[in-house]
Amino acid sequence: MTSPCLQWVQQISEPRPGVRRGVLALCAALLWSAQAFSATAVRGIDPLLEPAPNANLSLPATLLGVAQAGDTLVGVGLHGLIQRSSDGGKRWQQVPSPVSSDLVQVRFSDARNGWIVGHDSLLLHSDDGGASWKVQLDGRSLLALLRHSYGERAGKGDTTAQDLLAELDLAMTTSATPDVLAAPFLDVLFDANGTGFVVGAFGMILRSSDFGASWEPWVERSDNGRSMHLYGLAEHGGIFYVSGEQGLLMRLDTAAQRFVQVQTPYNGTYFGVRAMDGLLLAYGLRGNLFASRDDGQTWKKVETGLNSSLVSTVEQGGRLIVISQSGEMVSLDRHSLAVIRLQTERGADVYGASTTGNASEVLVAGFAGVKVIQIARAD
């Protein structure tokens, strides 16, 4: 099973090289992994069945996502790597992972329940704070789910289902393994009642109402006719939001049970979205950050002063910390939307960030591993 990263970049609808930089950086981190998996496939090793190899913890490990689970931190990365820290990110231990495909994001709904998404349509779940993980979905079970769900409807004359099956067959021509849908999942999120969504490349979206025990395809229940890649999820008050490429932002219409498009003033990629009381944020390429006080009816551009892609927002000590791919950070006042530049240590690319439990710190994860950053205002 090969990484779809290069195909993913080639199909991004923004043609200028500079616009693709944020996605290309992630692909650079994953390229050597894709080559390695090509070799394992030749040797007959199945990354969906092969546990993650032991990592050399004396060397920094590339992590693509990190999250807090109570007093514990969990990071995920290449070759199925899952690491855990119980001292605020100073020391890390590898925990068993049932797969060796690349993992790109981790989320926790409480101190015990968490989910990881990754390549080969992987979704893992933990109910013990990240100490152990089980597969809830992968490229094999997803392929079977899609064919069964849309196949039944197509057989009854549903033309939308017939079109989706045709697109699925086309997508399978790019997979090195005939029974695996290799496209990556890119984010997952659940509310307190067990309703959740997983989203990914080429418009993939699924819904669960039982904390991921079962899933229903929702590809056709979104205003995403061009199958834009879906990068981020947010939820507030039972309403979910999805961000994607080419300015795509969608909100869950609970009455219609579908995601409807929210108009925004930007047509570049939104890597993330965040929803809070009286504030909706969408952020992405080239430091672009937009804020709405009326649930997306009107927007204001927030001048961050950052030029690289925004990869994460972290609520810390009553403020929002906005982190860029280059490791630069600003503090955003939720009420006035005023921005304060923070001191940063420039280094290797950053792919994700999290709180640590200390109001004066932020944990960043990236190509050079994880690092605890002390938050201080730049002079």
C-alpha positions as CSV (number, residue, x, y, z in Angstrom):
1,M,0.0,0.0,0.0
2,T,1.7,3.2,-1.2
3,S,1.1,6.6,0.3
4,P,-1.2,8.7,-1.9
5,C,0.6,11.9,-0.9
6,L,2.0,12.8,-4.3
7,Q,-1.3,12.1,-6.1
8,W,-3.0,14.1,-3.4
9,V,-0.7,17.2,-4.1
10,Q,-1.1,16.9,-7.9
11,Q,-4.8,17.1,-7.6
12,I,-4.9,20.1,-5.3
13,S,-7.0,22.7,-7.1
14,E,-4.6,25.6,-6.4
15,P,-2.0,25.4,-9.1
16,R,0.7,27.8,-7.9
17,P,3.7,26.1,-6.2
18,G,3.7,28.5,-3.3
19,V,0.1,27.7,-2.5
20,R,0.9,24.0,-2.3
21,R,3.8,24.5,0.1
22,G,1.9,23.5,3.3
23,V,0.8,20.2,1.9
24,L,4.1,19.6,0.2
25,A,5.9,19.9,3.5
26,L,3.8,17.1,5.0
27,C,4.5,15.0,1.9
28,A,8.2,15.6,2.3
29,A,8.0,14.1,5.7
30,L,6.0,11.1,4.4
31,L,7.9,10.5,1.2
32,W,10.6,8.3,2.6
33,S,7.8,6.4,4.5
34,A,6.0,5.7,1.2
35,Q,9.2,4.4,-0.3
36,A,9.8,2.2,2.7
37,F,6.3,0.7,2.5
38,S,6.8,0.0,-1.2
39,A,9.7,-2.2,-0.1
40,T,7.7,-3.9,2.7
41,A,4.9,-4.6,0.2
42,V,7.4,-6.4,-2.0
43,R,8.4,-8.5,1.0
44,G,4.8,-9.4,1.7
45,I,4.5,-7.3,4.8
46,D,1.0,-5.8,5.3
47,P,1.1,-2.5,7.2
48,L,-2.5,-2.9,8.2
49,L,-1.7,-6.2,9.9
50,E,1.9,-5.6,11.0
51,P,2.5,-3.9,14.3
52,A,4.6,-0.7,14.4
53,P,8.4,-1.4,14.7
54,N,10.3,-0.4,17.8
55,A,11.6,3.2,17.5
56,N,15.0,4.4,18.6
57,L,13.9,6.7,21.4
58,S,17.4,8.2,21.6
59,L,16.6,10.0,18.3
60,P,13.9,12.5,17.7
61,A,10.9,10.9,15.9
62,T,8.9,12.7,13.3
63,L,5.4,13.3,14.8
64,L,2.5,14.6,12.8
65,G,-0.1,14.9,15.5
66,V,-0.2,15.4,19.3
67,A,-3.0,15.7,21.9
68,Q,-3.6,15.9,25.6
69,A,-5.6,13.2,27.4
70,G,-6.0,14.2,31.0
71,D,-2.5,14.3,32.5
72,T,-1.1,12.4,29.5
73,L,0.2,13.5,26.1
74,V,0.0,11.3,23.0
75,G,1.8,11.8,19.8
76,V,1.5,9.9,16.5
77,G,3.8,9.6,13.4
78,L,5.3,7.6,10.7
79,H,5.2,3.8,10.5
80,G,2.4,3.5,13.0
81,L,4.4,5.2,15.7
82,I,2.5,6.1,18.9
83,Q,4.3,7.8,21.8
84,R,3.0,8.8,25.3
85,S,4.3,11.2,27.9
86,S,3.2,11.5,31.5
87,D,5.5,14.3,32.5
88,G,4.3,17.2,30.3
89,G,6.2,16.2,27.2
90,K,9.7,16.0,28.7
91,R,10.1,12.2,28.3
92,W,8.3,9.9,25.9
93,Q,7.7,6.2,25.7
94,Q,6.5,4.2,22.7
95,V,3.2,2.3,23.2
96,P,2.1,-0.7,21.1
97,S,0.5,0.1,17.8
98,P,-1.5,-2.6,15.8
99,V,-0.5,-1.1,12.4
100,S,2.6,0.3,10.7
101,S,0.9,2.7,8.3
102,D,1.6,6.4,8.8
103,L,-0.6,8.1,11.4
104,V,-1.3,11.8,11.0
105,Q,-3.7,13.0,13.7
106,V,-4.9,12.2,17.3
107,R,-7.8,13.5,19.2
108,F,-9.3,12.8,22.7
109,S,-12.9,13.4,23.8
110,D,-12.0,12.9,27.5
111,A,-9.1,11.6,29.5
112,R,-9.6,8.0,28.4
113,N,-11.2,8.0,24.9
114,G,-9.2,8.9,21.9
115,W,-8.9,8.3,18.2
116,I,-6.1,8.3,15.7
117,V,-6.4,8.7,11.9
118,G,-3.9,8.0,9.2
119,H,-3.0,6.6,5.8
120,D,-4.7,3.5,4.4
121,S,-8.0,4.9,5.7
122,L,-7.0,4.0,9.3
123,L,-8.9,4.8,12.4
124,L,-7.7,3.6,15.8
125,H,-9.5,3.9,19.2
126,S,-8.3,3.9,22.8
127,D,-10.4,3.7,25.9
128,D,-7.5,3.8,28.4
129,G,-5.9,7.2,27.8
130,G,-3.8,6.0,24.9
131,A,-2.0,3.1,26.6
132,S,-3.5,0.7,24.1
133,W,-5.2,1.0,20.7
134,K,-7.5,-1.0,18.5
135,V,-8.5,-0.6,14.8
136,Q,-12.0,0.7,14.2
137,L,-11.7,1.2,10.5
138,D,-9.0,0.6,7.8
139,G,-8.7,0.6,4.0
140,R,-10.2,-2.9,3.8
141,S,-13.2,-2.5,6.0
142,L,-13.9,1.0,4.6
143,L,-13.9,-0.4,1.0
144,A,-16.3,-3.1,2.0
145,L,-18.5,-0.6,3.8
146,L,-18.7,1.8,0.9
147,R,-19.4,-1.0,-1.6
148,H,-22.1,-2.5,0.5
149,S,-23.8,0.9,1.4
150,Y,-23.7,2.4,-2.0
151,G,-24.2,-1.0,-3.8
152,E,-27.5,-1.6,-2.2
153,R,-28.8,1.9,-3.2
154,A,-27.3,1.6,-6.7
155,G,-29.1,-1.6,-7.2
156,K,-32.4,0.2,-6.5
157,G,-31.7,2.8,-9.2
158,D,-30.1,5.5,-7.1
159,T,-28.0,7.4,-9.6
160,T,-26.0,9.2,-6.9
161,A,-24.9,5.9,-5.4
162,Q,-24.0,4.6,-8.9
163,D,-21.8,7.6,-9.5
164,L,-20.1,7.2,-6.1
165,L,-19.4,3.5,-6.9
166,A,-17.9,4.5,-10.2
167,E,-15.6,7.1,-8.4
168,L,-14.7,4.4,-5.9
169,D,-13.7,2.0,-8.7
170,L,-11.5,4.7,-10.2
171,A,-9.9,5.5,-6.9
172,M,-9.0,1.8,-6.5
173,T,-6.9,1.9,-9.7
174,T,-4.3,3.9,-7.7
175,S,-4.0,1.4,-4.8
176,A,-1.1,-1.0,-4.9
177,T,-3.4,-3.5,-3.0
178,P,-6.7,-4.4,-4.7
179,D,-8.7,-4.7,-1.5
180,V,-7.4,-1.6,0.3
181,L,-8.7,2.0,-0.2
182,A,-5.4,3.7,0.5
183,A,-6.5,7.3,0.8
184,P,-5.7,9.0,4.1
185,F,-8.1,10.0,6.8
186,L,-7.0,13.4,8.0
187,D,-9.2,14.2,11.1
188,V,-11.7,12.7,13.5
189,L,-13.9,14.3,16.2
190,F,-16.7,13.2,18.5
191,D,-19.1,15.1,20.8
192,A,-20.0,14.0,24.3
193,N,-23.0,12.0,23.1
194,G,-20.9,9.7,20.8
195,T,-21.8,11.4,17.5
196,G,-18.7,11.9,15.4
197,F,-17.2,12.3,12.0
198,V,-14.0,11.2,10.2
199,V,-12.9,13.1,7.1
200,G,-10.1,12.7,4.6
201,A,-8.7,13.1,1.1
202,F,-11.0,13.3,-2.0
203,G,-14.0,14.3,0.0
204,M,-14.3,11.2,2.2
205,I,-16.6,11.7,5.2
206,L,-18.3,9.2,7.5
207,R,-20.6,9.6,10.5
208,S,-20.9,7.5,13.7
209,S,-23.5,7.7,16.4
210,D,-21.9,5.2,18.8
211,F,-18.3,6.5,19.4
212,G,-17.0,4.8,16.3
213,A,-18.4,1.2,16.8
214,S,-20.2,1.6,13.5
215,W,-20.0,4.0,10.6
216,E,-22.2,5.4,7.8
217,P,-20.8,7.0,4.6
218,W,-21.8,10.7,4.3
219,V,-19.9,11.6,1.0
220,E,-23.2,12.5,-0.7
221,R,-24.4,14.4,2.3
222,S,-22.0,17.3,1.9
223,D,-21.8,20.4,-0.4
224,N,-18.5,19.1,-1.9
225,G,-19.4,18.1,-5.4
226,R,-15.8,18.4,-6.6
227,S,-14.5,16.0,-3.9
228,M,-12.2,18.6,-2.3
229,H,-9.8,17.2,0.4
230,L,-11.2,17.6,3.9
231,Y,-8.6,18.6,6.4
232,G,-10.1,19.6,9.7
233,L,-13.1,19.2,12.1
234,A,-14.6,21.3,14.9
235,E,-17.7,21.0,17.1
236,H,-19.5,23.4,19.4
237,G,-23.0,23.0,20.8
238,G,-23.7,19.9,18.8
239,I,-22.9,21.6,15.5
240,F,-19.9,20.2,13.5
241,Y,-17.8,22.1,11.0
242,V,-15.5,20.8,8.3
243,S,-12.6,22.7,6.6
244,G,-11.0,21.8,3.3
245,E,-9.2,23.0,0.2
246,Q,-10.1,25.9,-2.1
247,G,-11.9,27.9,0.6
248,L,-14.3,25.0,1.5
249,L,-15.9,25.4,4.8
250,M,-19.1,23.4,5.8
251,R,-21.5,23.4,8.7
252,L,-23.7,20.5,9.8
253,D,-27.4,21.2,9.1
254,T,-29.0,19.0,11.8
255,A,-32.5,19.3,10.3
256,A,-31.4,18.3,6.8
257,Q,-28.7,15.9,8.1
258,R,-26.0,17.1,5.7
259,F,-23.1,19.4,5.6
260,V,-23.9,22.7,3.9
261,Q,-21.3,25.2,2.5
262,V,-20.4,28.3,4.5
263,Q,-19.3,31.2,2.3
264,T,-15.9,32.6,3.2
265,P,-13.8,35.5,1.7
266,Y,-10.8,33.2,0.9
267,N,-10.4,30.6,-1.8
268,G,-7.2,29.0,-0.5
269,T,-6.9,25.8,1.7
270,Y,-8.2,25.9,5.2
271,F,-6.2,23.4,7.2
272,G,-8.3,23.8,10.3
273,V,-11.5,25.3,11.8
274,R,-12.3,26.1,15.5
275,A,-15.7,26.8,17.0
276,M,-16.3,28.5,20.3
277,D,-19.0,30.6,22.0
278,G,-19.6,33.6,19.7
279,L,-16.5,32.9,17.6
280,L,-15.8,30.7,14.5
281,L,-12.2,30.6,13.1
282,A,-10.9,29.2,9.8
283,Y,-7.2,29.1,9.2
284,G,-4.8,27.8,6.5
285,L,-2.3,28.7,3.9
286,R,0.1,31.7,4.1
287,G,-0.9,32.7,7.6
288,N,-4.5,33.3,6.6
289,L,-6.9,33.5,9.6
290,F,-10.6,34.5,9.3
291,A,-13.0,35.1,12.2
292,S,-16.8,35.2,12.3
293,R,-19.0,36.4,15.2
294,D,-22.3,35.3,13.5
295,D,-21.6,31.6,12.6
296,G,-20.2,32.4,9.2
297,Q,-22.6,35.0,7.9
298,T,-19.9,37.7,7.9
299,W,-16.1,37.4,8.3
300,K,-13.1,39.5,9.3
301,K,-9.6,38.8,8.3
302,V,-7.2,38.6,11.2
303,E,-3.8,40.0,10.4
304,T,-1.5,37.4,12.0
305,G,1.8,38.7,10.6
306,L,2.7,35.1,9.8
307,N,3.6,34.0,6.3
308,S,3.7,30.2,6.5
309,S,0.7,28.0,6.8
310,L,-1.3,27.9,10.1
311,V,-1.4,24.3,11.4
312,S,-3.0,24.6,14.8
313,T,-4.8,26.7,17.4
314,V,-4.4,25.9,21.1
315,E,-6.5,27.3,23.9
316,Q,-4.0,28.0,26.7
317,G,-4.4,30.1,29.8
318,G,-7.6,31.9,28.6
319,R,-6.1,32.8,25.2
320,L,-5.7,31.2,21.8
321,I,-2.2,30.4,20.6
322,V,-2.0,30.2,16.8
323,I,0.9,28.1,15.5
324,S,2.4,28.2,12.0
325,Q,4.2,25.5,10.1
326,S,7.5,27.3,10.6
327,G,7.0,27.3,14.4
328,E,6.1,30.9,14.7
329,M,3.3,31.7,17.2
330,V,0.9,34.5,18.0
331,S,-1.6,35.0,20.8
332,L,-5.1,35.9,19.8
333,D,-7.6,37.6,22.1
334,R,-10.9,35.9,21.6
335,H,-12.9,39.1,22.3
336,S,-11.0,41.9,20.6
337,L,-9.2,39.6,18.0
338,A,-6.0,41.5,18.8
339,V,-2.8,39.6,17.9
340,I,0.4,39.6,20.0
341,R,3.6,38.2,18.5
342,L,5.2,35.5,20.7
343,Q,8.8,34.5,21.0
344,T,9.6,31.4,19.0
345,E,12.5,29.1,18.2
346,R,12.6,28.6,14.5
347,G,13.5,25.1,13.5
348,A,12.1,22.1,11.5
349,D,8.6,22.1,10.2
350,V,5.7,21.9,12.8
351,Y,2.7,19.8,12.0
352,G,0.6,19.9,15.2
353,A,0.4,21.4,18.7
354,S,-1.3,20.8,22.0
355,T,-1.6,22.0,25.5
356,T,0.6,20.4,28.2
357,G,-1.4,21.2,31.4
358,N,0.9,24.1,32.1
359,A,-0.6,27.5,31.1
360,S,2.8,28.9,30.2
361,E,3.6,26.2,27.7
362,V,2.7,24.8,24.3
363,L,3.8,21.4,22.9
364,V,4.7,21.4,19.2
365,A,5.2,18.3,17.1
366,G,7.0,18.1,13.8
367,F,9.7,16.8,11.6
368,A,12.3,17.0,14.5
369,G,10.1,15.4,17.1
370,V,8.2,17.1,20.0
371,K,9.3,20.2,21.9
372,V,7.8,22.1,24.8
373,I,7.8,25.8,24.1
374,Q,7.6,28.4,26.8
375,I,5.1,31.1,25.9
376,A,6.6,34.6,26.1
377,R,5.7,37.9,24.4
378,A,8.2,39.0,21.7
379,D,9.7,42.4,22.4
